[in-house]
Amino acid sequence: MKEVTKEVYLKWYEDMLLWRKFEDKLAALYIQQKVRGFLHLYNGQEAVLAGALHAMDLTKDKMITAYRNHVQPIGMGVDPRRVMAELLGKATGTSKGMGGSMHIFSKEHRFYGGHGIVGGQIPVGAGLAFADKYFETGGVTMTYFGDGAARQGSLHEAFNMAMLWKLPVVFIVENNGYAMGTSVERTANHTDIWKLGLGYEMPCGPVDGMNPVKVAEAMHEAIERARRGDGPTFLEMKTYRYRGHSMSDAQLYRSKDEVEEYKKIDPITQVLDVIMDQKYATEEEIEVIDQRVKDLVDECVKFAEESPYPDLQQLYDVVYAQEDYPFTPHKL
């Protein structure tokens, strides 16, 4: 695995802080009704993404996830201004304002969504991995889903085919404890979700999803296994979300004290503690990073708010063209 250096820790801190502040700003914009529909925030789970990106080869590896999907494309290289614009439904967004919160997408950066159907992305991730194997690209697909989606039948079908064909895919369940609002303990007779892989003789195991180093180590091993042709891995990232399932979640299923306990192992705080303990940066240098993040988030909001809404013509441009039907010519 690539060494976890001073530069990596500083990048992790800045990236995770950006993702956290980006989501915080979205929460505020949602309350102002500038973001419509559903809004699912990633606060608390940032180490899962930071560790994975350290282990991935972003020139060929892919990622697919569910609808808690705003910051992953930013980590993959998508301009955060375009992500913000998409959330505000603007024409400058990643899908020209027509995807919204749950459907961020970037073929250019190999981020394939953003899926609203619970568990729907699991077999699609296996399909992306099949393409990589078929075309011999050397790429590996990271297929993410939540603990609630782990109860979907599509998971078992995808696991079976992935093992049968030795597909280059890493299946990752981000177990934040509560799915949409029901604890893991109440949805099955087992709480170790990673053990589902044992039924398919798939390499599997639990990972501390609040620590980016632990995540990077596990992801590196899984990715290398897939890349050399030995097939998939199933990892259970033990993590926690500080906000509700969505902005409409009253969170009656847990106490505020529980949330505060998990904030004691906040991944951003953990990384910052290492930076300060190892003297990787001074307090003044951290303040510079904090201000840079704040300025970037403000720039994203400004860009999104000043961008135009899609033209009505776009409704016709994003459907299939029919050559002998001249009444709605495409302009895109």
C-alpha positions, 0 to 999 in steps of 0.5 A: 500500500502507498505509504501514509505520509504527512502529505496524506494526512494533510490531504485527508484532513482537508478533503474530509473537512471539505466533504463535511462542510459541503454537506453542512452547507447543503443542509442549510440550503435545504432548509431554505428550500434551495435544494428540493426533494430528498437529501441524505448527508455523509457526515461521520462516514468520511473515513470510508471514502478517504481510505478507499481513495488512497488505495484506488487507482483513479485512472481506471478504477470505478465507484458506484453507490446509493443515494448518499452520494454528494461527496464521493464524486468530489473525491473522484475528481469532479468539480465540487461547484458542478455537484452543488449546481446539480443539487440546486437543479441548475443547468451547470450541474453534473447531469444538467440539473436533472439528476438532483441529490440522489443521482450525481454521476460522472462518466469522465471520472468513473463515478456511476451514481447515485442510485435511488433504488435500495440495493439497485446498484449492487448488481450494476456494480458487478456488471461494471466489473464484468465489463472491466474483466471482459475488456481487460482494462485492469480496473476494479469497481468499488460497489457501496451500499448501506446496511439496509440494502444488505437485506435485498435479494439482489445482493445474493444474486450479485455475490453469486455471479461475482464469485462464479466469474471472479469479477474484479469488484469490492463490495462495501457495506457502510454499516452506519447502524440504522438503515432508514431508521431501524437498527441492524439488530432488528432487521436480521438474526445476525449483526455481523453483516460481513459474514454474508460473504461466507456463504459464497466463500468470498473473502470478507471481514469487518473494518473500522470505518471511522479510521482512514488508515484501517480503511485504506489497508483493507481496501488495498488488500481487496483491490489487489486481490481483484486486480490480479484476477482472484475475484471479489471481497466483501468488507463491512465498514463499521461507521456512523452517521451524525445526521438523520437518514435524510433531512426529514428524519426525526431520529426518534430511534436513537438518543442525542447522547449516543450521537455525542459518544460517536463524535468522540471518534470523529474521523476528522478529529482522529486525523487532526490529532495525528497531525498535531501530535506528529507536528505535521502542521501548526495551528496557524497552518490548520487555520489556513486549510480551514479558511481555504475549505470555507472559501471553496464551499462559498464559491460552490454556493455562489456558482450554483446560485448564479447558474441558470435553470435548465431550458425547457427544451432540455426535456426533449433533448434527454430522451431518445431521438427519432429520425422520422419525428422532426417536431422535437429536434435535439439541441444537445 
